[in-house]
Amino acid sequence: MTKYTNRLREHWEKYVPNRMKILLDLGPETETFFSEIGAQIQEEVSSLTEDITAVLLAEMPEAREDYLRTVATMTTARKIAEEIAMTHQLAWVKDPALTLSEAREEWELDRPMDESLVDVAVRVQNSDYPIFSTEEMEEMAKEWAVPLDFLNQMFESENPCRFMYDHQAVMDEAATIRFLREVG
């Protein structure tokens, strides 16, 4: 069993607990399942690490001249490779066997609640100075999939919670966009 096997298992337990319960019912096959994927990740990490290290050392010849720089470069390459391999293996963990409506139901259980955006609006209103830059506001609007004007109006409204409920159609549309972003 590799460290990737454990990380994979933890990821499944956290993000798809229903599928994990089904897998656990399989008994010893569960360990085989995670061990095989962990071994695939290990192979992919090793291969990618070699490739990335070669590229980094070619791009930074000074790193080859100093032992600590070489080690740092190799460590960086390994971390990048791990991130790529884990992302590659976990990209489908949201269960491709689920129908779109089942996936949406599961997503609704895990997604940030709209009320957390109201909490941010209240914090902004209670602050004596601007909390977010224009770029941060644009990023927040993009992350929440709402128009920037909508976000600004919500933050400036007398009652952000009422504003959100009065504009529930916008929030519902934004939730759909965020869902499709994740599954697409």
Secondary structure, DSSP 8 states (H G I E B T S, - for coil): --HHHHHHHHHHHHH-HHHHHHHHTTTHHHHHHHHHHHHHHHHHHHHHHHHHHHHHHHH-THHHHSHHHHHHHHHHHHHHHHHHHHHHHHTTTT-TTS-HHHHHHHHHHHS--THHHHHHHHHHHH-SS--S-HHHHHHHHHHHT--HHHHHHHHHSS-HHHHHHHTHHHHHHHHHHHHHHHH-
